[in-house]
Amino acid sequence: MSQPIQEVFFTEPQIQSAIEQMARSIEVWLGENKTNVLNLVSVLEGARTLTVDLTGRLQKMAPGLRIKIFEIRVRGTDGQALLADRKIEGSLDWEALCLHSVLIVDDLVDSGKTLQKLKGQLLEKGIEEVRTAVLIRKFGIQALPGQSVHVDFLGLELNLDPQSLAQKGFRDCWLYGYGMDLDGRNRDLKRVEGVYLPLEKTTVFF
């Protein structure tokens, strides 16, 4: 059996530099809103590491900023609808969330279904402004015409192309490290690696 093809995509310095830039952009947004309170919704488990580093930088930049962190999980539904729907798990204090603008923090945007589902639910609850912060966008905008989901504060672009992957015999590339896991392992890596999945493998997009 051949060994899976693995690759290091982003090093620790690259990741930390990207988070620094994200924090600066978020600080500008908060300044424009003239607010010292940020409601942050962190998507578990993958975004936990990013949330810690991002909030740490924000609090250094703006010592008077009060950050309220809410944690939720988003899972695919069972059966054939797995790729089409998302179920949000965890209780949120909607009354508190509605008092201030909300920032959704996630580790990765793939198909974008997770962000769409969560942002839509927050807006339906009456929150006036919902922004998104994501560390990595996996697929390039040009590779998914009409399908790419807007991200307000984006750290890193991987720019994979599904057609190019398929031509090489791959269905997808599964990213892990920096909070993301590979079969429950490797979340504690400081870098982000990826393993290429052969075409016969089934992949769930989040």
Residue pairs with C-beta under 8 A, 6 or more apart in sequence:
4 195
4 196
4 197
5 195
5 196
6 193
6 194
6 195
6 196
7 173
7 193
7 194
7 196
8 191
8 192
8 193
9 158
9 175
9 192
9 193
9 194
10 18
10 136
10 156
10 178
10 191
10 192
11 191
12 190
12 191
14 156
15 135
15 155
15 156
15 178
15 190
15 191
15 192
16 53
18 135
18 155
18 156
19 50
19 53
19 54
19 57
19 135
19 155
20 57
21 155
22 54
22 133
22 135
22 153
22 154
22 155
23 54
23 57
23 58
23 61
24 61
25 153
26 38
26 54
26 58
26 103
26 131
26 133
26 153
27 58
27 61
27 62
29 131
29 152
29 153
30 36
30 38
30 62
30 65
33 101
33 129
35 100
35 101
36 62
36 64
36 65
36 66
37 65
37 66
37 67
37 68
37 99
37 100
38 58
38 65
38 66
38 67
38 68
38 100
38 101
38 103
39 68
39 70
39 96
39 97
39 99
39 100
39 101
39 102
39 103
40 51
40 55
40 67
40 68
40 69
40 70
40 102
40 103
40 105
41 70
41 71
41 72
41 92
41 97
41 102
41 103
41 104
41 105
41 118
41 122
42 48
42 51
42 69
42 70
42 71
42 72
42 105
43 72
43 73
43 74
43 104
43 105
43 106
43 107
43 114
43 118
44 71
44 72
44 73
44 90
45 73
45 179
45 181
45 187
46 106
46 107
46 108
46 179
46 180
46 181
47 105
47 106
47 107
47 135
47 179
48 71
48 179
49 107
49 178
49 179
49 187
50 105
50 106
50 107
50 135
50 178
50 179
51 69
51 105
54 105
54 133
55 67
55 69
58 65
58 67
59 65
59 67
68 96
68 100
70 92
70 93
70 97
71 90
72 88
72 89
72 90
72 92
72 118
73 88
73 89
73 90
74 86
74 87
74 88
74 89
74 114
74 117
74 118
74 206
75 86
75 87
75 89
76 82
76 83
76 85
76 86
76 87
76 204
76 206
77 84
77 85
77 86
77 87
82 204
83 111
83 113
83 204
83 205
84 113
85 113
85 117
86 113
86 114
86 117
86 118
88 117
88 118
88 121
94 125
97 122
97 125
97 127
98 125
98 126
98 127
101 127
101 128
101 129
101 130
101 131
102 122
102 127
102 129
102 130
102 131
103 130
103 131
103 132
103 133
103 153
104 115
104 118
104 119
104 122
104 130
104 131
104 132
104 133
105 133
105 134
106 114
106 115
106 132
106 133
106 134
106 135
107 134
107 135
107 136
107 178
107 179
107 180
108 134
108 135
108 136
108 137
108 138
108 175
108 180
108 206
109 115
109 134
109 136
109 137
109 138
109 149
109 151
110 138
110 139
110 205
110 206
111 147
111 149
111 205
111 206
112 147
112 148
112 149
113 205
113 206
114 206
115 132
115 134
115 149
115 151
116 149
119 130
119 132
122 130
123 130
131 152
131 153
132 150
132 151
132 152
132 153
133 151
133 152
133 153
133 154
133 155
134 151
134 153
134 154
134 155
135 155
135 156
135 178
136 155
136 156
136 157
136 158
136 175
136 192
137 148
137 151
137 154
137 156
137 157
137 158
138 158
138 160
138 173
138 175
139 148
139 158
139 159
139 160
139 161
139 162
140 157
140 158
140 159
140 160
140 161
141 148
143 159
143 160
143 161
143 162
143 163
143 164
144 162
158 175
160 173
162 172
165 171
165 172
165 173
165 196
166 199
168 196
169 198
169 199
170 196
170 197
170 198
170 199
171 197
171 198
171 199
171 200
171 201
171 202
171 203
172 196
172 197
172 201
172 203
172 205
173 194
173 195
173 196
173 197
174 182
174 194
174 195
174 197
174 203
175 192
175 193
175 194
176 182
176 185
176 186
176 187
176 189
176 192
176 193
176 194
176 195
177 186
177 187
177 189
177 190
177 191
177 192
177 193
178 187
178 189
178 190
178 191
178 192
179 187
180 186
180 187
180 192
181 187
182 195
186 193
197 203
